[in-house]
Amino acid sequence: MALSVAYVAESPDALDALYEGHDQGFSYAREGHPNAAALGADIAAREGLAHGVVTGSGMAAIGAALLATLRAGDHLLAGAALYGRSLRLLREDLPRLGIATSLADATDARAMEAALRPETRAILIEPVSNPLLRVADLEGIAALARARGLTLIVDNTFPTPAMLRPAAHGADIVVHSVTKLLAGHSDATLGWVGTNAPDRHAAIEAAATTWGMTASPFDCWLAARGLLSFELRQARAAQSAAAIAAHLGGAPGVVRVIYPGRPDHPDHARARALFGGQWGNMVSFELRGGRAAANAFVRAARGLAFAPTLGDISSTLSHPASSSHRGLSAEARAQAGLGEGVLRLSVGVEPEATLLAEITAGLAAVAAL
Ligand SMILES: *Cc1c(COP(=O)(O)O)cnc(C)c1O
């Protein structure tokens, strides 16, 4: 891997052959570079897909997928609990391009079906929602998309290919925020878009190149290095997440624990079927005592970085009411089950005992209020 953004050609004839696609190689990094090509192919292999394009962020990946798929007059249907920026893209930006959008409950394929329109061209979902970890009816929605000839786009950032390969369930395009679990060290912002269809791949690559969504060679290098330990990090984090969910489950001061591995999770059975008995590294929970309890917990659990990201090698805590979901009114948050006492923990690779001690310290501070 190298950090160059421009590449020498042997002759005008050689450059011609390159641009015409007769020769493999690179000319200028916005059009593609070796680091992005290697990283893109690595993630494609993990997803079981033939093609993958690396982009400068997860949002760029979603943007490239949508630009490659939709045109003015089309309608895009999406899951209602999407990532905040994706919701904003649907609400404010696509309509300016003449693309109508609407949202429906992705845990219910019938609700999605009811929201389809004659001009619907694509469906965008996340298999696991943030921070309530609701699991989409991927099978049902894929059947709908197949029956109607719609393009199904799946943002697989939360499950990662370690838990789910959406293409095996009917997704036409898979996107990632590589920034999160795949790269895993919060030092590179990157995205990825993959597909099996050569024409889709060409359209995605053209959109990403023309709109300048290209990734930096250095970020790709960092992510490729991070990917080397992805399985290890994921397995370790998932194991600790199960222990933390169990620990929180019996604790006083905890109103509820949101973890797909718990039988009381509303999508427990679907998660088991879709993820083959894996439950991931995310645990959300609600403390009794609202914002004051959340403040006390975060301050006392000093070893859990309070930072608005997920999937880092170190554990991170987030408070949806003041960050990812702050755009919603207090009423809308309460209705969605995202009160001031809700925290989301992205579990990292620290020793399990260290993590449990942090949780215990946080809960003790809440109890002392
Ligand atoms: C973070 C995230 C994104 C956006 O990715 P960036 O790399 O931050 O642009 C998209 N979807 C999901 C589910 C995410 O968690």
PDBQT file of the ligand as one rigid body, heavy atoms in Angstrom, charges set to zero:
ROOT
HETATM    1  C1  LIG A 401     -22.113   5.930  11.611  1.00  0.00    +0.000 C 
HETATM    2  C2  LIG A 401     -23.174   5.359  10.742  1.00  0.00    +0.000 A 
HETATM    3  C3  LIG A 401     -23.373   5.833   9.444  1.00  0.00    +0.000 A 
HETATM    4  C4  LIG A 401     -22.561   6.979   8.859  1.00  0.00    +0.000 C 
HETATM    5  O1  LIG A 401     -21.226   6.629   8.763  1.00  0.00    +0.000 OA
HETATM    6  P1  LIG A 401     -20.040   7.735   8.758  1.00  0.00    +0.000 P 
HETATM    7  O2  LIG A 401     -18.834   6.920   8.491  1.00  0.00    +0.000 OA
HETATM    8  O3  LIG A 401     -20.065   8.378  10.107  1.00  0.00    +0.000 OA
HETATM    9  O4  LIG A 401     -20.371   8.704   7.689  1.00  0.00    +0.000 OA
HETATM   10  C5  LIG A 401     -24.358   5.249   8.677  1.00  0.00    +0.000 A 
HETATM   11  N1  LIG A 401     -25.125   4.254   9.153  1.00  0.00    +0.000 NA
HETATM   12  C6  LIG A 401     -24.972   3.776  10.419  1.00  0.00    +0.000 A 
HETATM   13  C7  LIG A 401     -25.842   2.668  10.876  1.00  0.00    +0.000 C 
HETATM   14  C8  LIG A 401     -23.992   4.313  11.253  1.00  0.00    +0.000 A 
HETATM   15  O5  LIG A 401     -23.851   3.847  12.498  1.00  0.00    +0.000 OA
ENDROOT
TORSDOF 0
